[in-house]
Amino acid sequence: MDIESIARRIENDESIIGEETAKKSAVLLPLIFKDKTWQILLEVRAEQLKRQPGDICFPGGRSEKIDGSMRATAIRETCEELGIRKEAVTVIGQMGTCIATADLFIYPFVGRLDTSETLHPNKSEVQETFTIPLPWLMKQVPEKHTLSFSVDKKSDFPFERIVAGHHYAFRSLEITEPFYEYEGKTIWGLTARMLEHFVFLMNHRMFD
C-alpha cells in the first residue's frame, strides 16, 4: 500500500471515533407557535422515575431496533411522551451530535408541533410541560458552574501496565454546566447545553 492509497482512505473522514459502539439517544427540541411567537416546549420529568426525577428535559430517549434512524427515534419518543400523533411532528433539522459521555451520544433534532394537536403527556414519564418564548431565550446568557471529577485509583484499571502506575498524572476532568432560570424553573445539564447551542445557532447564523 502506497502513501497515496493511505491518503485516499483517510481523506474527508468526518466520523466520530467511538460512535459505533456508544449508546445512542435522540431528543426533539419542539417548537410551538403560541401567543404570536415561537416557543420551545420542555418537560418536567416525573418524580417516580429512577433517573433524574424532576429534572427539565426535551422529549426523547434511547434508540430502538424498530427505529429506522435517529430522527425516527426522536419522533417516536416525542409522540409517546406527549401523547400526540406522528403526523403532528414536523422535523425541520438536526443540531449536530451531543457527546454526553464517551459511551453515550445524543442526537438533537428541532421540530414543529401542530398547534391543533392536544397534548396528553404520559404521566409515568412526564410530570408537566411548559414553554419558553424564543425571543426571550435568545436574549439570555446562562450562568456557568464547574464540576470536577477525579480518577478512582481503587478500580480494577491495570495501573501496573503503565510506566507511572498509580502515580500517573491523569488530567483532572472538569465539566462546565450552563444554567437557565425561567419562572422558577431551573434548566441545566445536557438540556441546557443543547438549548445554549440552539440559541447560538439562532443568534449567529443569520440568513436572508
VMD Tcl script that draws the C-alpha trace (Angstrom):
set ca {
  {0.00 0.00 0.00}
  {1.49 3.34 -1.05}
  {1.11 6.73 0.65}
  {-1.45 7.94 -1.90}
  {-3.65 4.93 -1.12}
  {-3.42 5.68 2.60}
  {-4.30 9.33 1.96}
  {-7.39 8.40 -0.06}
  {-8.66 6.18 2.75}
  {-8.47 8.91 5.41}
  {-9.46 11.87 3.23}
  {-12.54 13.76 4.44}
  {-13.18 11.33 7.27}
  {-15.73 13.14 9.47}
  {-16.64 10.16 11.63}
  {-16.60 10.44 15.41}
  {-14.34 7.82 16.96}
  {-16.33 5.66 19.37}
  {-19.72 6.46 17.83}
  {-20.26 2.94 16.51}
  {-20.09 1.31 19.95}
  {-21.66 4.12 22.00}
  {-25.21 4.04 23.33}
  {-27.40 6.35 21.26}
  {-30.36 8.53 22.17}
  {-32.28 11.20 20.29}
  {-34.26 14.19 21.53}
  {-36.55 16.71 19.92}
  {-36.47 20.43 20.63}
  {-40.18 21.11 19.97}
  {-41.31 24.49 18.64}
  {-44.91 25.66 19.10}
  {-46.39 28.87 17.72}
  {-48.20 30.33 20.71}
  {-49.17 33.85 21.80}
  {-47.99 35.25 18.44}
  {-44.43 33.92 18.78}
  {-42.43 30.70 18.57}
  {-41.97 28.95 21.89}
  {-39.88 25.97 22.98}
  {-41.69 23.19 24.78}
  {-39.96 21.44 27.68}
  {-40.90 18.60 30.00}
  {-40.54 18.16 33.76}
  {-39.60 14.52 34.39}
  {-41.94 12.54 36.63}
  {-40.92 12.25 40.28}
  {-41.19 8.44 40.28}
  {-38.51 7.98 37.60}
  {-35.28 6.37 38.80}
  {-33.06 8.62 36.71}
  {-33.16 12.42 37.02}
  {-36.63 12.73 38.61}
  {-37.98 16.28 38.49}
  {-35.34 17.48 36.03}
  {-36.30 19.51 32.98}
  {-35.66 17.92 29.60}
  {-36.66 17.64 25.96}
  {-38.78 14.69 24.84}
  {-36.54 11.85 23.72}
  {-34.86 8.62 24.65}
  {-32.84 5.56 23.67}
  {-32.74 4.34 20.10}
  {-34.52 1.04 19.49}
  {-34.33 -1.56 16.74}
  {-37.74 -0.55 15.40}
  {-36.39 2.93 14.60}
  {-35.02 3.32 11.11}
  {-32.96 6.36 12.09}
  {-32.16 8.68 14.98}
  {-34.73 11.07 13.51}
  {-37.33 8.32 13.85}
  {-36.26 7.79 17.45}
  {-36.81 11.46 18.26}
  {-40.28 11.42 16.68}
  {-41.34 8.15 18.34}
  {-40.20 9.22 21.80}
  {-41.85 12.63 21.44}
  {-45.17 11.06 20.45}
  {-45.00 8.53 23.29}
  {-44.17 11.13 25.94}
  {-46.53 13.88 24.79}
  {-49.37 11.63 23.67}
  {-49.62 13.02 20.16}
  {-49.81 11.56 16.65}
  {-46.73 11.16 14.49}
  {-48.35 13.46 11.92}
  {-48.31 16.29 14.47}
  {-44.49 16.43 14.41}
  {-42.53 18.05 11.57}
  {-38.75 17.75 11.94}
  {-37.02 20.79 10.42}
  {-33.39 19.92 11.12}
  {-30.69 18.35 13.27}
  {-28.27 20.18 15.59}
  {-25.11 18.13 15.21}
  {-24.24 15.50 17.81}
  {-24.04 15.93 21.59}
  {-21.34 13.74 23.18}
  {-22.78 13.28 26.66}
  {-20.05 10.86 27.73}
  {-17.53 8.71 25.90}
  {-20.15 5.96 25.61}
  {-23.35 8.00 25.18}
  {-24.14 10.10 22.12}
  {-27.30 12.21 21.86}
  {-28.71 13.38 18.54}
  {-30.79 16.57 18.95}
  {-33.42 17.43 16.36}
  {-35.59 20.53 16.05}
  {-39.22 20.14 15.08}
  {-42.52 21.97 14.81}
  {-45.59 20.70 16.68}
  {-49.06 21.13 15.20}
  {-50.86 23.60 17.48}
  {-54.20 21.93 16.76}
  {-52.94 18.76 18.44}
  {-53.87 18.42 22.13}
  {-51.05 17.17 24.35}
  {-51.73 14.12 26.54}
  {-48.44 13.73 28.47}
  {-47.56 10.24 29.67}
  {-47.83 10.69 33.45}
  {-45.40 7.82 34.12}
  {-42.65 9.87 32.46}
  {-43.82 13.49 32.31}
  {-44.96 15.46 35.35}
  {-45.82 18.58 33.37}
  {-44.90 20.59 30.28}
  {-44.25 24.30 29.82}
  {-42.99 26.63 27.11}
  {-40.33 29.34 26.88}
  {-40.71 32.17 24.32}
  {-37.88 32.05 21.79}
  {-37.39 35.87 21.70}
  {-36.86 35.86 25.47}
  {-34.45 32.94 25.34}
  {-32.32 34.50 22.61}
  {-31.51 37.40 24.94}
  {-30.37 35.21 27.84}
  {-26.80 34.38 28.87}
  {-26.77 31.24 31.03}
  {-24.90 31.05 34.32}
  {-21.88 28.72 34.19}
  {-20.81 26.42 37.03}
  {-18.00 23.86 37.02}
  {-17.88 20.32 38.40}
  {-14.57 18.50 38.97}
  {-14.05 14.72 38.87}
  {-11.04 12.63 39.88}
  {-9.77 9.14 38.94}
  {-10.81 6.26 41.18}
  {-7.46 4.55 41.78}
  {-9.13 1.70 43.65}
  {-10.76 0.44 40.46}
  {-9.61 -2.65 38.51}
  {-7.85 -0.48 35.94}
  {-4.47 -2.16 35.09}
  {-2.24 0.57 36.57}
  {0.65 -1.93 36.69}
  {0.78 -1.90 32.87}
  {1.61 1.81 32.56}
  {5.00 3.26 33.48}
  {3.94 5.60 36.30}
  {1.37 3.19 37.67}
  {-0.85 4.67 40.38}
  {1.28 7.82 40.24}
  {0.33 8.58 36.63}
  {-0.65 12.23 36.31}
  {-4.15 11.83 34.91}
  {-5.78 15.02 33.74}
  {-8.45 16.22 36.10}
  {-11.86 16.18 34.46}
  {-13.92 19.33 34.67}
  {-17.37 19.91 33.22}
  {-18.85 23.37 32.90}
  {-22.62 23.28 33.15}
  {-24.90 26.08 31.91}
  {-27.95 27.06 33.99}
  {-31.08 28.86 32.81}
  {-33.80 30.14 35.15}
  {-37.32 30.69 33.84}
  {-40.32 31.46 36.04}
  {-38.96 29.47 38.98}
  {-37.76 26.54 36.91}
  {-34.09 25.57 36.59}
  {-32.82 24.14 33.30}
  {-29.33 22.66 33.50}
  {-27.15 19.76 32.33}
  {-27.39 18.31 28.83}
  {-30.74 20.01 28.20}
  {-29.22 23.41 28.95}
  {-26.17 22.62 26.81}
  {-28.34 21.77 23.81}
  {-30.55 24.78 24.48}
  {-27.47 27.02 24.60}
  {-26.28 25.60 21.28}
  {-29.69 26.20 19.72}
  {-29.61 29.83 20.92}
  {-26.10 30.21 19.48}
  {-27.32 29.00 16.08}
  {-30.30 31.37 16.22}
  {-28.17 34.37 17.12}
  {-25.14 33.74 14.92}
  {-26.47 32.08 11.79}
  {-28.39 34.89 10.16}
  {-29.60 34.25 6.62}
  {-31.88 36.24 4.36}
}
mol new
graphics top color blue
foreach p $ca { graphics top sphere $p radius 0.5 }
foreach p [lrange $ca 0 end-1] q [lrange $ca 1 end] { graphics top cylinder $p $q radius 0.2 }
display resetview
